[in-house]
Amino acid sequence: MSDGNEPVRLGVVGLGWWGGELADAAARSGAAEVVACYARTESARLAFAEARGCRAATSFQELISADDVDGVVLATPHSTHGDQICEVAAAGKGVLVDKPFTLRVADGRRAMAAAADAGTVLMVGHQRRRLAAVRRIRAMVDEGSLGTLLLATSVFVVGRGFPATWRSSRHESPLGGMTGLGVHMIDTFHYLVGPIRRVSAFSNGVLEGEPLDHATGLLFEFDSGAVGNLVTSHYNPFTEEFCIFGSAASASSQKEGTRLFVQQRSEMARSEVPLPATDPLAEQVAEFAGAVRGEGPVETDGEVGLAVIAVLEAAMASVERGETVTVAEFAGD
């Protein structure tokens, strides 16, 4: 491994748009650098290597076993995460896996066991809980200024449709926008409000000639008794908003967490709270690099990722059965 004065050396697997975003975040972090990359398509890995000044590995095994790779970043199809994490752990490397952790709780537990047995770092890419507004809301929750949390709501929609890649496969992207967008909101709900107990989900194909579901919504009940909802789609003008409503005040994160609005129960209008500029993705990579060095644990570990997947599985079951589903059915050991 590189010494304490040098960046942690990363290999990136999966070189689409998000793999590039993670590589750029590593460069911005100052704590890590990408030294190797791999994708199944030779032209993709050669282009990525040239653009970012790293080595193009000729196979997944070559990359994860390389002596100059300290940690591996996975931006690969969701269904491959479980097996790939197990292979990376067996090679003795830490892994930062993009969300969703896996598509099934059983695969997530298997991956967690492999990392634990190998003594390697496992981090799940839920960087949106690091948005400036979300961090400030968490501080407000902790200090009690919102009162008792009663309601939570989120909208996360984009207008780009599904790309002509593995992401447009129903196997890889169940419930439309849930795997690419909605799971971020589930993690944020967990982070701010707590565990989700029950889910009632709806996910429908509405548009002609477009893949996957276009309208997806979840209604859920938290362990605390609070109630929340989530809507997501890839076919609307971009909107990203997260709101929680307490007995004393409400707080709303907007514009990718760069704007925060707070309203007291006694007030008829909300006011904006100033926020510092932050870089959640670079912060995430820096924390992963520190964990690989043995400097401390990661915030969004396998257990955090697994809790989200239990809700995702419950939502899929709710759509299939047409009924409300208890998350504990999927979260059990």
C-alpha positions as CSV (number, residue, x, y, z in Angstrom):
1,M,0.0,0.0,0.0
2,S,1.1,3.6,-0.6
3,D,2.5,5.3,2.5
4,G,0.7,7.7,4.6
5,N,1.9,10.8,2.6
6,E,0.6,9.5,-0.7
7,P,-2.9,9.1,-2.1
8,V,-4.6,5.7,-1.8
9,R,-4.4,4.0,-5.2
10,L,-7.7,3.0,-6.6
11,G,-8.9,0.8,-9.5
12,V,-12.2,1.7,-11.1
13,V,-14.4,-1.0,-12.5
14,G,-17.4,0.1,-14.7
15,L,-16.4,3.1,-16.8
16,G,-19.7,4.7,-17.8
17,W,-20.8,8.1,-16.8
18,W,-20.9,7.4,-13.0
19,G,-17.5,5.6,-13.0
20,G,-16.1,8.8,-14.5
21,E,-17.8,10.9,-11.8
22,L,-16.2,8.7,-9.1
23,A,-12.8,8.9,-10.7
24,D,-13.1,12.7,-10.9
25,A,-14.2,12.8,-7.2
26,A,-11.1,10.8,-6.3
27,A,-8.9,13.4,-7.9
28,R,-10.7,16.3,-6.2
29,S,-10.5,14.6,-2.8
30,G,-6.7,14.8,-2.7
31,A,-6.8,11.5,-0.7
32,A,-6.9,9.1,-3.6
33,E,-5.9,8.6,-7.2
34,V,-7.0,6.3,-9.9
35,V,-4.2,4.1,-11.1
36,A,-6.1,1.4,-13.0
37,C,-9.4,0.9,-14.7
38,Y,-11.4,-1.9,-16.3
39,A,-14.5,-2.4,-18.4
40,R,-15.5,-5.3,-20.6
41,T,-15.3,-3.1,-23.7
42,E,-11.7,-2.5,-24.8
43,S,-12.4,0.9,-26.4
44,A,-14.1,2.1,-23.2
45,R,-11.2,1.2,-20.9
46,L,-8.6,2.6,-23.3
47,A,-10.5,5.9,-23.6
48,F,-10.9,6.1,-19.8
49,A,-7.3,5.4,-19.2
50,E,-6.1,8.0,-21.6
51,A,-8.5,10.6,-20.2
52,R,-7.5,10.1,-16.6
53,G,-3.8,9.0,-17.0
54,C,-4.2,5.6,-15.6
55,R,-3.5,2.0,-16.7
56,A,-6.2,0.0,-18.5
57,A,-6.3,-3.6,-17.1
58,T,-7.2,-6.4,-19.4
59,S,-9.4,-8.2,-16.9
60,F,-11.3,-7.8,-13.6
61,Q,-8.9,-10.3,-11.9
62,E,-5.9,-8.4,-13.2
63,L,-7.1,-5.2,-11.7
64,I,-8.2,-6.5,-8.3
65,S,-5.0,-8.5,-7.8
66,A,-2.6,-5.7,-8.9
67,D,0.0,-4.8,-6.2
68,D,-0.4,-1.1,-6.9
69,V,-4.2,-1.1,-6.3
70,D,-5.1,-0.4,-2.7
71,G,-8.9,-0.2,-3.1
72,V,-11.5,-0.9,-5.8
73,V,-14.4,1.3,-6.9
74,L,-17.3,-0.6,-8.4
75,A,-19.7,1.3,-10.8
76,T,-21.0,-1.9,-12.4
77,P,-24.4,-3.4,-13.0
78,H,-26.3,-3.8,-9.8
79,S,-26.8,-7.5,-10.1
80,T,-23.0,-8.1,-10.2
81,H,-22.2,-6.3,-7.0
82,G,-22.4,-9.2,-4.6
83,D,-20.1,-11.5,-6.6
84,Q,-17.6,-8.7,-7.4
85,I,-17.4,-7.6,-3.7
86,C,-16.6,-11.2,-2.7
87,E,-13.9,-11.4,-5.3
88,V,-12.4,-8.0,-4.3
89,A,-12.4,-9.0,-0.6
90,A,-10.7,-12.3,-1.4
91,A,-8.0,-10.3,-3.2
92,G,-7.5,-8.4,0.1
93,K,-8.7,-5.1,-1.2
94,G,-11.2,-2.6,0.2
95,V,-14.2,-1.8,-2.0
96,L,-16.4,1.3,-2.5
97,V,-19.5,0.0,-4.3
98,D,-22.0,2.3,-5.9
99,K,-25.6,2.1,-4.7
100,P,-27.7,0.1,-4.6
101,F,-25.5,-2.2,-2.5
102,T,-27.1,-5.2,-4.1
103,L,-30.6,-6.0,-5.4
104,R,-31.3,-8.7,-2.8
105,V,-30.6,-8.8,0.9
106,A,-29.1,-12.3,0.7
107,D,-26.5,-11.1,-1.8
108,G,-25.6,-8.2,0.5
109,R,-25.2,-10.4,3.5
110,R,-22.9,-12.7,1.5
111,A,-20.8,-9.7,0.4
112,M,-20.6,-8.4,4.0
113,A,-19.5,-11.7,5.3
114,A,-16.8,-11.9,2.6
115,A,-15.4,-8.5,3.5
116,A,-15.6,-9.3,7.3
117,D,-13.8,-12.6,6.8
118,A,-11.1,-10.9,4.8
119,G,-10.8,-7.9,7.1
120,T,-11.3,-5.5,4.3
121,V,-13.3,-2.2,4.0
122,L,-16.7,-2.2,2.5
123,M,-18.4,1.1,1.7
124,V,-21.7,1.7,-0.1
125,G,-22.0,4.9,-2.2
126,H,-24.8,6.8,-0.4
127,Q,-23.2,10.2,-0.7
128,R,-26.5,12.1,-0.7
129,R,-26.7,12.0,3.0
130,R,-23.6,14.2,2.9
131,L,-25.4,17.0,1.1
132,A,-25.0,20.3,3.0
133,A,-28.7,20.7,3.6
134,V,-29.2,17.1,4.7
135,R,-26.3,17.4,7.2
136,R,-27.8,20.6,8.6
137,I,-31.2,18.9,8.9
138,R,-29.6,16.1,10.8
139,A,-28.1,18.6,13.2
140,M,-31.5,20.1,13.7
141,V,-33.0,16.6,14.4
142,D,-30.2,15.9,16.9
143,E,-30.7,19.1,18.8
144,G,-34.5,18.7,18.8
145,S,-35.3,22.0,17.1
146,L,-37.8,20.3,14.7
147,G,-39.7,18.6,17.5
148,T,-41.1,15.1,17.1
149,L,-40.8,14.0,13.4
150,L,-44.2,13.2,12.0
151,L,-44.0,13.3,8.2
152,A,-41.3,13.0,5.5
153,T,-41.6,13.4,1.7
154,S,-39.3,13.3,-1.2
155,V,-39.3,13.9,-5.0
156,F,-36.4,12.8,-7.1
157,V,-37.1,12.8,-10.9
158,V,-35.0,13.4,-14.0
159,G,-35.8,14.0,-17.6
160,R,-33.2,11.9,-19.4
161,G,-35.1,8.7,-19.7
162,F,-33.1,5.4,-19.5
163,P,-29.8,5.1,-21.5
164,A,-29.3,2.3,-24.0
165,T,-27.1,0.4,-21.5
166,W,-27.6,-2.2,-18.8
167,R,-29.5,0.4,-16.9
168,S,-32.5,0.0,-19.2
169,S,-32.9,-3.6,-18.2
170,R,-35.8,-4.4,-15.9
171,H,-33.6,-7.0,-14.2
172,E,-31.0,-4.3,-13.3
173,S,-33.5,-1.4,-12.7
174,P,-36.6,-2.8,-11.0
175,L,-39.4,-0.2,-10.2
176,G,-38.2,2.3,-12.7
177,G,-36.3,5.1,-11.0
178,M,-35.9,3.4,-7.7
179,T,-32.5,1.9,-8.2
180,G,-30.9,4.9,-9.7
181,L,-32.7,7.6,-7.7
182,G,-35.1,6.4,-5.1
183,V,-32.6,4.3,-3.0
184,H,-30.8,7.6,-2.3
185,M,-33.9,8.9,-0.7
186,I,-34.5,5.8,1.3
187,D,-31.0,6.1,2.8
188,T,-31.7,9.8,3.6
189,F,-35.0,8.8,5.2
190,H,-33.2,6.3,7.4
191,Y,-30.5,8.8,8.2
192,L,-32.9,11.5,9.3
193,V,-36.1,9.8,10.5
194,G,-35.0,6.2,11.3
195,P,-35.9,2.7,10.1
196,I,-38.9,2.1,7.9
197,R,-41.4,-0.6,9.1
198,R,-43.9,-1.0,6.3
199,V,-44.1,-0.1,2.6
200,S,-46.9,0.2,0.1
201,A,-45.6,0.7,-3.4
202,F,-46.9,1.4,-6.9
203,S,-44.9,1.3,-10.1
204,N,-46.4,1.6,-13.5
205,G,-45.5,1.9,-17.2
206,V,-47.5,4.8,-18.6
207,L,-45.6,6.1,-21.7
208,E,-45.6,4.4,-25.1
209,G,-42.3,3.1,-26.5
210,E,-40.2,3.8,-23.4
211,P,-38.5,1.1,-21.3
212,L,-39.2,0.3,-17.7
213,D,-41.7,1.9,-15.3
214,H,-42.4,5.6,-15.7
215,A,-44.3,6.4,-12.5
216,T,-43.1,5.0,-9.2
217,G,-44.3,5.9,-5.7
218,L,-43.9,4.5,-2.2
219,L,-45.8,5.2,1.0
220,F,-44.2,4.0,4.2
221,E,-44.5,3.9,7.9
222,F,-41.4,4.4,10.1
223,D,-40.8,2.4,13.3
224,S,-41.4,5.7,15.2
225,G,-44.9,6.0,13.8
226,A,-44.0,8.8,11.4
227,V,-45.3,8.5,7.8
228,G,-43.4,9.2,4.6
229,N,-43.7,9.1,0.8
230,L,-41.4,9.0,-2.2
231,V,-42.0,9.5,-5.9
232,T,-39.4,9.0,-8.6
233,S,-39.2,8.8,-12.4
234,H,-36.7,9.3,-15.3
235,Y,-39.3,11.1,-17.4
236,N,-39.9,14.5,-15.8
237,P,-38.2,17.9,-15.5
238,F,-35.4,17.5,-13.0
239,T,-36.6,17.9,-9.4
240,E,-34.8,16.8,-6.3
241,E,-36.3,17.7,-2.9
242,F,-36.5,16.2,0.5
243,C,-38.7,17.5,3.3
244,I,-39.3,16.5,6.9
245,F,-42.1,17.9,9.1
246,G,-41.7,18.0,12.9
247,S,-44.1,19.1,15.6
248,A,-42.1,22.3,16.0
249,A,-40.8,23.1,12.5
250,S,-40.3,21.7,9.0
251,A,-37.1,21.6,6.9
252,S,-36.7,21.2,3.2
253,S,-33.5,20.3,1.2
254,Q,-33.6,21.5,-2.4
255,K,-31.3,21.9,-5.4
256,E,-29.0,19.0,-4.7
257,G,-28.8,19.9,-1.0
258,T,-27.4,23.4,-1.7
259,R,-30.5,25.2,-0.4
260,L,-32.3,24.7,2.9
261,F,-35.6,26.2,3.9
262,V,-37.0,26.1,7.5
263,Q,-40.4,27.0,8.7
264,Q,-41.6,27.2,12.3
265,R,-45.1,25.9,13.1
266,S,-46.1,29.4,14.2
267,E,-45.0,30.9,10.8
268,M,-46.9,31.2,7.6
269,A,-43.8,31.2,5.4
270,R,-40.5,29.5,5.3
271,S,-37.1,31.2,5.4
272,E,-33.8,30.1,3.7
273,V,-30.8,29.1,5.8
274,P,-27.4,29.8,4.3
275,L,-25.2,26.8,3.7
276,P,-21.5,26.2,3.0
277,A,-20.3,24.8,-0.3
278,T,-19.5,21.1,0.0
279,D,-18.4,18.2,-2.3
280,P,-20.2,15.1,-1.0
281,L,-18.7,12.7,-3.6
282,A,-15.2,13.8,-2.9
283,E,-15.8,13.6,0.9
284,Q,-17.1,10.0,0.4
285,V,-14.0,9.0,-1.5
286,A,-11.7,10.6,1.0
287,E,-13.4,8.7,3.9
288,F,-13.0,5.5,1.9
289,A,-9.3,6.2,1.4
290,G,-8.9,6.9,5.1
291,A,-10.6,3.6,6.0
292,V,-8.3,1.7,3.6
293,R,-5.4,3.2,5.5
294,G,-6.9,2.0,8.7
295,E,-7.7,5.5,10.0
296,G,-11.3,4.8,10.9
297,P,-14.6,3.2,9.8
298,V,-16.8,4.3,7.0
299,E,-20.2,5.9,7.6
300,T,-22.2,4.1,5.0
301,D,-21.1,0.5,5.5
302,G,-22.7,-2.8,4.5
303,E,-25.3,-2.6,7.3
304,V,-26.4,0.9,6.0
305,G,-26.6,-0.4,2.5
306,L,-28.4,-3.5,3.5
307,A,-31.2,-1.6,5.3
308,V,-31.9,0.2,2.1
309,I,-32.1,-3.0,0.1
310,A,-34.6,-4.5,2.6
311,V,-36.9,-1.6,1.8
312,L,-36.3,-2.0,-2.0
313,E,-37.2,-5.7,-1.8
314,A,-40.2,-4.9,0.3
315,A,-41.3,-2.4,-2.3
316,M,-40.9,-4.9,-5.1
317,A,-42.9,-7.4,-3.2
318,S,-45.6,-4.8,-2.5
319,V,-46.0,-4.0,-6.3
320,E,-46.1,-7.7,-7.1
321,R,-48.6,-8.6,-4.4
322,G,-50.7,-5.4,-4.5
323,E,-50.5,-5.0,-0.7
324,T,-48.6,-3.4,2.1
325,V,-45.4,-5.3,3.0
326,T,-43.4,-5.4,6.2
327,V,-39.7,-4.6,5.8
328,A,-38.8,-7.2,8.5
329,E,-39.8,-9.9,6.1
330,F,-36.7,-9.1,4.1
331,A,-34.4,-7.7,6.7
332,G,-34.1,-10.8,8.8
333,D,-30.9,-12.8,9.2
